[in-house]
Amino acid sequence: MLTPSKTFHQPSLFETDLLLQLDPTDPLLKLSTVIPWHVFDGALSIHYTEGIGSPSKPIRLMVGLLILKQLESLSDIWTIHQ
């Protein structure tokens, strides 16, 4: 069962916009604004069946972790557990 991806950013954390707390010059933050997340949602959502199995993690989270893993040369275990 597919869990839908959230909006572009988390609107609040402790009553403050989370995006305002991040460094706008951070390369990963800049990269996240140019990735066409909706394309990944459309392409990968066909592999999920409604009502079968446990809810998935959002596609944006899975793709984002894979991109981070590749860019930083991280292991699977480090990416998931850190």
CORRAPE-V308849 format. One record per pair of residues at least 12 apart in sequence whose C-alpha atoms are under 10 Angstrom apart, sorted by the first residue. I is the first residue (numbers start at 1). J is the second residue. Records with the same first field share a line. If there is no record, write none. Layout:
I: J / J
This chain:
1: 45 / 47 / 48 / 49 / 50 / 51 / 52 / 53 / 54 / 55 / 56 / 57
2: 41 / 44 / 45 / 46 / 47 / 48 / 49 / 50 / 51 / 52 / 53 / 54 / 55 / 56 / 57 / 58 / 59
3: 45 / 48 / 50 / 54 / 55 / 56 / 57 / 58 / 59
4: 41 / 45 / 55 / 56 / 57 / 58 / 59 / 60
5: 37 / 38 / 41 / 57 / 58 / 59 / 60 / 61 / 62
6: 58 / 59 / 60 / 61
7: 37 / 60
8: 32 / 33 / 37 / 60
9: 32 / 33
28: 64 / 67 / 68 / 71
32: 64
35: 64
36: 60
37: 59 / 60 / 61 / 63 / 64
38: 59 / 60
40: 59 / 60 / 63
41: 58 / 59 / 60 / 63
42: 59
43: 59
44: 59 / 63
45: 58 / 59
65: 79 / 80
66: 79
